[in-house]
Structure formats: C-alpha cells, structure tokens
Amino acid sequence: MTRLLTSAALALTLALPAQAQDASTVLATVNGTDITLGHVIALRDRLPPQYQQLPDGELFDGILEQMIQQQVMVDTYEQGPADVIGLENEVRTFIASRALDKIAEADLDEAAVQAAYDATFGAADPEMEYNASHILVETEEEARALIAELDGGADFAELAREKSTGPSGPNGGQLGWFGKGMMVPAFEEAVVSMEVGTVSEPIKTQFGWHVIRLNEARNSEVPSLDEVRADLEAEVRQAAIEAELARLAAGAEITRSEVEIDPALIRNTDLLTE
C-alpha cells in the first residue's frame, strides 16, 4: 500500500505543468531528504555518452531509482572520520574541476594562437628527413658478405627479407621517413653522411650490425597554422589556465603551517580513524 501511494505521489509530481517544474521540484523524499529534478539532471549530465543515448523515460526512471537506493544506504551508514575527509576532498576536486572547465571554455584569443605558432615554427629552419632501408645481422662478417652480394647486383629488399633479423626485414628493410633524433646515434650519423642511392659500410649499434641504403632525402616542411591548430589551441588554453591559477593564488590568503611533518605519514591511513 505504501509503495502504491509513493508511486501515485510521484506520478502526480511528474504530471505538474512544465512551467511549475524547475531544478527544485521534488521527485522523491527518503527519510526526510528530498531528491529533486535538479539532482537527476546533474547526474544524467555526467553519465558516459553511451548511457546518455538511452530513452529519456528509461533513463529518468533508472536514475531516480538509483538515487533513492543510494539515499537509503546513506541513511543507514555511520560515517567515520575517513569518510568525512574523503567527501571533503571529493567536493574540493569536483568544484575545482568545474572552475578549470570554465577557464578552459573561455574564447580563445586568435592572436595568442598565432603567437604560439610563430614562436614554435616562425623561425624554424627546415630539417632534413631521410628514407632508408637496412639489413640487420649479428656479425660484421655477415654484414660484409651482404655488401659483397649487393656489389654483385643482388636486390637489397630481397636480401633484407632473407637475411635481416630486424622487424623491418619482412618489409624489405624499409624504415620509412625519419628525422633527427629518431634513430640511435651511430645509425643516424651513418645515414646523414651518405649520398642517396648508396649503401653503407657495416655499422655497429646495440642491436647488431647494419647495412644501410639511403633511398631518399628531403627538407622537412614547416606545417601550416591549420595543420597544428589543435595542438596550439591546447597549449594556449593550458597557458591561460596556469596564468589564471597564478593570479588567483596571488590574491588568495594562504597560510602554510610551520609544523614539521614526516612525509612518510601520508601512507599511515590509521590516522584517519583516530
């Protein structure tokens, strides 16, 4: 009977004219604690996208029932010091996150994006990029034998597929395009000193012995603003957040305790029960 009356009262609440419903509209009361339309809206807004795709009626009923059950559990649970402290941390984190979101959502200054682009790419000199293939073997003798075969007209890619112990072997030794700092130093030094179309002497690295062929070389192109806009906008937003945090901290009254604390105490969760 009680359940029936509760359902009827809830149905009556939901049947109120739209203009009478706002965030404070009470949908259910559990042991004197109201669950409002605002509570339901806020929880739905933070659900993962896949849940937000559910039909409104199904989602509404599910969220409200979940909140009722949660409040029942809250009312029967006796909070300890650790719970109170944990809740304070959660509230602080939530509000701080919303404040950061508000800063990040501010309109971007296009001049700042352009300035970030100019600072990163404006004076950048084109750098060389290289396209090379290699055959990796265990000994210098094996490497020299490969060079002899190549001098005799053997196909580099075929030898790589047959002889290379490296992961690029099945692909004919092809490494694709790479720039400065992307290869180990000895390998990079050898490539930089080569002419396109030539094959190196055996090169020793921590991986073994390499026979390298330089396929192509080119100057890298400086990307356009549009190509790197997303990264630059993220950089500008982060700078704006840091600047705003610094401004807020400078205007806040902050007092740090002079009590000496052993940093190891952060592991002592027993203190939360005292």
C-alpha positions as CSV (number, residue, x, y, z in Angstrom):
1,M,0.0,0.0,0.0
2,T,2.8,2.4,1.0
3,R,4.6,1.6,-2.3
4,L,1.4,2.3,-4.2
5,L,0.9,5.7,-2.5
6,T,4.5,6.6,-3.2
7,S,4.1,5.8,-6.9
8,A,0.9,7.8,-7.1
9,A,2.5,10.8,-5.4
10,L,5.5,10.6,-7.7
11,A,3.2,10.3,-10.8
12,L,1.3,13.4,-9.6
13,T,4.6,15.3,-9.1
14,L,5.7,14.4,-12.7
15,A,2.3,15.4,-14.1
16,L,2.7,19.0,-12.9
17,P,2.7,21.6,-15.7
18,A,6.1,22.2,-17.3
19,Q,6.2,25.8,-16.1
20,A,5.9,24.6,-12.5
21,Q,8.9,22.3,-12.8
22,D,12.3,23.5,-12.1
23,A,15.5,22.2,-10.5
24,S,14.0,22.3,-7.0
25,T,11.0,20.2,-8.0
26,V,10.9,17.3,-5.5
27,L,10.7,13.9,-7.2
28,A,11.0,11.7,-4.1
29,T,11.7,12.0,-0.3
30,V,13.7,9.4,1.6
31,N,13.6,9.7,5.4
32,G,13.1,13.4,5.1
33,T,15.8,14.0,2.4
34,D,14.5,15.4,-0.9
35,I,15.6,14.1,-4.3
36,T,14.9,16.8,-6.8
37,L,14.7,17.2,-10.6
38,G,18.0,19.1,-10.4
39,H,19.7,16.1,-8.8
40,V,18.6,13.8,-11.6
41,I,19.6,16.3,-14.3
42,A,23.0,16.8,-12.8
43,L,23.7,13.1,-12.5
44,R,22.5,12.4,-16.1
45,D,24.7,15.2,-17.4
46,R,27.8,13.4,-16.0
47,L,26.9,9.9,-17.3
48,P,29.1,8.3,-20.0
49,P,27.9,9.1,-23.6
50,Q,26.6,5.5,-24.1
51,Y,24.2,5.8,-21.2
52,Q,23.0,9.3,-22.3
53,Q,21.7,7.7,-25.5
54,L,19.1,5.7,-23.7
55,P,15.4,6.8,-24.0
56,D,14.6,9.6,-21.6
57,G,11.9,7.7,-19.8
58,E,14.1,4.7,-19.2
59,L,17.0,6.9,-18.1
60,F,14.8,9.0,-15.8
61,D,13.3,6.0,-14.0
62,G,16.7,4.4,-13.7
63,I,18.5,7.4,-12.3
64,L,15.7,8.2,-9.8
65,E,15.6,4.7,-8.6
66,Q,19.4,4.6,-8.2
67,M,19.3,7.9,-6.2
68,I,16.6,6.6,-3.9
69,Q,18.5,3.4,-3.2
70,Q,21.7,5.5,-2.6
71,Q,19.9,7.7,-0.1
72,V,18.6,4.7,1.7
73,M,22.1,3.4,2.1
74,V,23.4,6.8,3.1
75,D,20.8,7.0,5.9
76,T,21.9,3.6,7.3
77,Y,25.6,4.2,7.1
78,E,27.5,5.7,10.0
79,Q,30.2,7.9,8.6
80,G,33.7,7.8,10.2
81,P,36.5,10.4,10.0
82,A,37.9,8.9,6.9
83,D,34.5,9.2,5.1
84,V,34.2,12.9,6.1
85,I,37.7,13.7,5.0
86,G,37.2,11.8,1.7
87,L,34.0,13.6,1.0
88,E,35.6,16.9,1.6
89,N,38.3,16.0,-0.9
90,E,35.8,14.9,-3.5
91,V,33.8,18.1,-3.2
92,R,37.0,20.2,-3.5
93,T,38.1,18.2,-6.5
94,F,34.7,18.5,-8.2
95,I,34.4,22.2,-7.7
96,A,38.0,22.9,-8.8
97,S,37.4,20.8,-11.9
98,R,34.3,22.8,-12.8
99,A,36.3,26.0,-12.2
100,L,39.0,24.8,-14.5
101,D,36.5,23.9,-17.2
102,K,35.1,27.4,-17.0
103,I,38.5,28.9,-17.6
104,A,39.2,26.4,-20.5
105,E,35.9,27.2,-22.1
106,A,36.7,30.9,-22.5
107,D,37.0,32.1,-26.0
108,L,40.5,31.7,-27.4
109,D,42.5,34.7,-28.4
110,E,43.4,34.1,-32.0
111,A,46.4,36.4,-31.6
112,A,47.7,34.1,-28.8
113,V,47.3,31.1,-31.1
114,Q,49.2,32.9,-33.9
115,A,51.9,34.0,-31.4
116,A,52.3,30.4,-30.3
117,Y,52.7,29.3,-33.9
118,D,55.2,32.0,-34.6
119,A,57.2,31.0,-31.5
120,T,57.3,27.4,-32.5
121,F,57.6,27.5,-36.3
122,G,58.1,31.0,-37.4
123,A,61.9,30.9,-37.2
124,A,62.3,27.2,-37.7
125,D,64.8,26.1,-40.3
126,P,63.8,23.2,-42.4
127,E,65.4,20.0,-41.2
128,M,66.5,17.0,-43.3
129,E,64.4,13.9,-43.3
130,Y,65.7,10.6,-44.6
131,N,64.1,7.5,-46.1
132,A,66.3,4.4,-45.6
133,S,66.3,0.7,-45.6
134,H,68.6,-1.6,-43.6
135,I,69.6,-5.2,-43.1
136,L,70.4,-6.2,-39.5
137,V,72.7,-9.2,-38.8
138,E,74.6,-10.4,-35.8
139,T,78.2,-10.1,-37.0
140,E,80.4,-7.8,-39.0
141,E,81.4,-10.7,-41.3
142,E,77.8,-11.3,-42.2
143,A,77.3,-7.6,-42.9
144,R,80.4,-7.5,-45.2
145,A,79.2,-10.6,-47.0
146,L,75.9,-8.9,-47.7
147,I,77.7,-5.8,-49.1
148,A,79.6,-8.1,-51.4
149,E,76.3,-9.6,-52.7
150,L,74.9,-6.1,-53.2
151,D,78.0,-5.1,-55.1
152,G,77.4,-8.2,-57.3
153,G,73.9,-7.0,-58.2
154,A,71.8,-8.6,-55.5
155,D,68.4,-6.9,-54.7
156,F,68.6,-5.1,-51.4
157,A,64.9,-5.7,-50.5
158,E,65.2,-9.4,-51.3
159,L,68.3,-9.8,-49.1
160,A,66.6,-7.9,-46.3
161,R,63.7,-10.3,-46.4
162,E,66.0,-13.3,-46.5
163,K,68.8,-12.3,-44.1
164,S,67.6,-9.4,-41.8
165,T,66.9,-10.2,-38.1
166,G,65.2,-6.9,-37.6
167,P,61.4,-6.3,-37.6
168,S,61.7,-4.4,-40.9
169,G,63.1,-7.5,-42.7
170,P,59.7,-8.8,-44.0
171,N,59.1,-5.3,-45.4
172,G,62.4,-5.4,-47.4
173,G,64.2,-3.5,-44.7
174,Q,62.2,-0.3,-45.3
175,L,62.3,2.1,-42.4
176,G,60.2,4.9,-43.9
177,W,60.9,8.6,-43.3
178,F,62.6,9.7,-40.1
179,G,64.2,12.9,-38.9
180,K,67.0,13.9,-36.5
181,G,67.0,12.1,-33.1
182,M,64.7,9.3,-34.2
183,M,67.4,6.7,-34.7
184,V,70.3,5.6,-32.4
185,P,73.3,7.9,-32.8
186,A,75.6,5.6,-34.8
187,F,72.8,4.8,-37.3
188,E,71.9,8.4,-37.7
189,E,75.5,9.5,-38.2
190,A,75.9,7.0,-40.9
191,V,72.7,8.0,-42.7
192,V,73.5,11.7,-42.6
193,S,76.9,11.2,-44.2
194,M,75.5,9.1,-47.1
195,E,74.5,10.0,-50.6
196,V,71.1,9.0,-51.9
197,G,71.3,5.6,-53.6
198,T,74.4,4.4,-51.8
199,V,75.0,1.6,-49.4
200,S,76.9,2.0,-46.1
201,E,79.8,0.1,-44.7
202,P,78.8,-2.2,-41.7
203,I,77.5,0.0,-38.9
204,K,77.6,-1.3,-35.3
205,T,74.8,-0.4,-32.8
206,Q,73.5,-2.1,-29.7
207,F,71.1,-4.1,-32.0
208,G,73.8,-5.7,-34.1
209,W,75.4,-4.8,-37.4
210,H,73.6,-2.8,-40.1
211,V,73.9,-2.5,-43.8
212,I,72.1,0.7,-44.7
213,R,70.8,2.0,-48.0
214,L,69.7,5.7,-48.3
215,N,66.7,5.7,-50.5
216,E,65.7,9.4,-50.4
217,A,66.4,12.7,-48.5
218,R,64.4,15.8,-48.3
219,N,63.9,19.0,-46.4
220,S,61.0,18.8,-43.9
221,E,58.1,21.2,-44.5
222,V,57.1,23.6,-41.8
223,P,53.4,22.8,-41.0
224,S,50.7,25.4,-41.7
225,L,48.8,27.0,-38.8
226,D,45.7,25.0,-39.6
227,E,47.7,21.7,-39.5
228,V,48.9,22.3,-35.9
229,R,46.0,24.5,-34.7
230,A,44.5,21.8,-32.4
231,D,47.8,21.4,-30.6
232,L,48.5,25.1,-30.4
233,E,45.0,25.8,-29.0
234,A,45.5,23.2,-26.3
235,E,48.9,24.9,-25.5
236,V,47.3,28.4,-25.3
237,R,44.4,27.1,-23.1
238,Q,46.9,25.4,-20.8
239,A,48.9,28.7,-20.5
240,A,45.7,30.6,-19.8
241,I,44.7,28.1,-17.0
242,E,48.2,28.4,-15.5
243,A,48.1,32.2,-15.6
244,E,44.6,32.3,-14.0
245,L,45.7,29.9,-11.3
246,A,48.7,32.1,-10.6
247,R,46.5,35.2,-10.4
248,L,44.0,33.6,-8.1
249,A,46.7,32.2,-5.8
250,A,48.4,35.6,-5.7
251,G,45.1,37.2,-4.5
252,A,44.3,34.4,-2.0
253,E,45.1,34.5,1.7
254,I,47.2,31.4,2.1
255,T,48.9,30.4,5.3
256,R,51.2,27.4,5.4
257,S,51.7,25.6,8.7
258,E,55.3,25.6,10.0
259,V,54.7,22.3,11.7
260,E,57.3,19.8,10.6
261,I,55.6,16.7,9.2
262,D,57.3,13.4,8.3
263,P,56.4,12.8,4.6
264,A,56.1,9.1,5.3
265,L,52.9,9.8,7.3
266,I,50.9,10.1,4.0
267,R,50.9,6.3,4.0
268,N,49.5,6.0,7.5
269,T,45.8,5.5,6.9
270,D,45.4,4.6,10.6
271,L,45.4,8.3,11.4
272,L,42.1,8.6,9.6
273,T,40.3,6.5,12.2
274,E,41.6,8.5,15.2
